[in-house]
């Protein structure tokens, strides 16, 4: 254990940094996708709702590892070799970010849709009856109430996404699991290495949960 | 009644939800300052009719003209019309994320009807009018049902509407709170507000209404002054209904 820590500790911590970076990029875009698709799925417009439903079902129905291979290997192959347009290369970070953003975005969209739908329709009707336009009513009345109910699920989704970055080791992104594999290959100390890696994930996620609790409490009591 | 301008003109209004026809052929004129009370069994279409008047429900046929503006015309900016047509709901629908004062100030400020100071002043005046000046800083969850409904009325009044629609405003209230809400409504009627009220409060209808409409099966079956309709109902279904509720 001490050999792993002293020799490879720095490398593993750096790899955790890469994991966090990837998760951060992924979550950032996932929030945007989730917001847009989530709101699309509560609109009156049928086309918007259909597009949102197709997107969510498609992503939820495909394992993320398949999505990762498809984006990293499949899409450039399709573009460069089949379409013969050429010039498309994705770095592992880019492909990983897209993959996480799509995957987490679909789940976020569902959380946001459910959050908006949990607000009584009377709230929107009352705002509209006063003459407020739809978007204004959404912004001032519905969304502030929806967000409160969404927070726990969103934080849960963040944690799942952070753990899902490990799947992206398969496309060669130097995140924690991928790096740990290399460490095991060089040292054969699989028990020690994976124990340390597990512990590192645990610590980061516990810290995240702690921060989330504080945030949740603040929102609850904020009037 | 100072004048008899037509504030609400409804002709041959129809509304169906898919196969189900809720409003068959409803026509009605409401004059300025008039209080029209709509009674009838549940499922008779009275709430749907009321909700068509500010287009919370889209009608499927016929015409509605509010103050000379045809709101069934899709090109009309319905938000402009809604600014002058207040609505009070059965379940109050106060904005839960705001205190009472901000509930009252939201629309006037957001729609630039008033600056913040003016809106606050008007909000406080309206709260005074419904007897709740001391609740300005309270949140909806801290109020009783009767208080919530009085705040909801004050909120609608902050937009200076000239028509008020009431959708069963006392149906969700505990019996001991019905009186305080009806009292506010009576005062509004006395002040000359044009009102359309869907209610089961026959006492209110008798006392305040200029006209009572009995709706059943998506049509207006009978229309008369309160004395006439309560003492000598002509339609057998009106008689039957009144026998059950009185």
Contacts between the chains, C-beta under 8 A, distances in Angstrom:
chain1	res1	chain2	res2	distance
A	120	B	91	7.7
A	120	B	93	7.4
A	122	B	89	6.0
A	122	B	91	5.4
A	122	B	92	8.0
A	122	B	93	3.9
A	123	B	93	6.1
A	123	B	95	6.5
A	123	B	96	7.2
A	125	B	56	5.7
A	125	B	89	7.1
A	125	B	93	6.5
A	126	B	87	7.7
A	126	B	89	6.4
A	126	B	93	3.7
A	126	B	94	7.5
A	126	B	95	7.0
A	126	B	152	7.7
A	127	B	95	7.3
A	127	B	106	7.8
A	127	B	107	7.7
A	128	B	56	6.9
A	128	B	79	8.0
A	128	B	82	6.8
A	129	B	54	5.8
A	129	B	56	6.6
A	129	B	82	5.9
A	129	B	85	7.7
A	129	B	86	7.4
A	129	B	87	4.0
A	129	B	89	8.0
A	129	B	156	7.8
A	130	B	82	6.7
A	130	B	83	7.3
A	130	B	86	7.8
A	130	B	106	7.5
A	130	B	107	3.8
A	130	B	111	7.9
A	130	B	155	7.4
A	130	B	156	7.3
A	130	B	159	5.9
A	131	B	79	4.8
A	131	B	80	7.0
A	131	B	81	8.0
A	131	B	82	4.2
A	131	B	83	3.7
A	131	B	107	6.2
A	131	B	111	5.7
A	131	B	159	6.7
A	132	B	79	7.2
A	132	B	106	7.6
A	132	B	107	5.9
A	132	B	110	6.2
A	132	B	111	6.9
A	133	B	79	5.6
A	136	B	110	6.2
A	140	B	95	7.9
A	140	B	106	6.3
A	140	B	110	6.8
A	141	B	95	5.2
A	141	B	97	7.0
A	141	B	106	7.8
A	144	B	97	4.5
A	145	B	96	6.0
A	145	B	97	5.0
A	223	B	99	7.2
A	223	B	139	6.8
